[in-house]
Amino acid sequence: MTTTEMTQEVRHQAALDKYLGESPQLKEEIKDLSADDQRDQIQWAFEDEAESQGLQPWELSLKYTSSADEFEAARLALHQEAAEVLGVEWEEYCEMNNLVV
């Protein structure tokens, strides 16, 4: 399955799974929590990681589930869609979101 065939929900779950696999300390810290609490902790840690990289959580999901080339192309395409939905000119949208194209 290519990244373009993944739904946002499937992509995000795959990214969370990969993130947890690369985070043994987090895995250890949450092992005694309920399944719901584990899910919440993983999500919060993932959001913190995205913020630390200057990304939105959906961008980090995309980054974890695609190659570097696919990531940049898909990221820009999704941002362009968002700009269209919001009715904002692309240049203005890029400025508002600190995007360098």
Summary of the structure (lengths in Angstrom):
residues: 101
radius of gyration: 15.3
end to end distance: 27.4
largest distance: 48.6
contacts: 242
relative contact order: 0.12
helix: 75%
strand: 0%
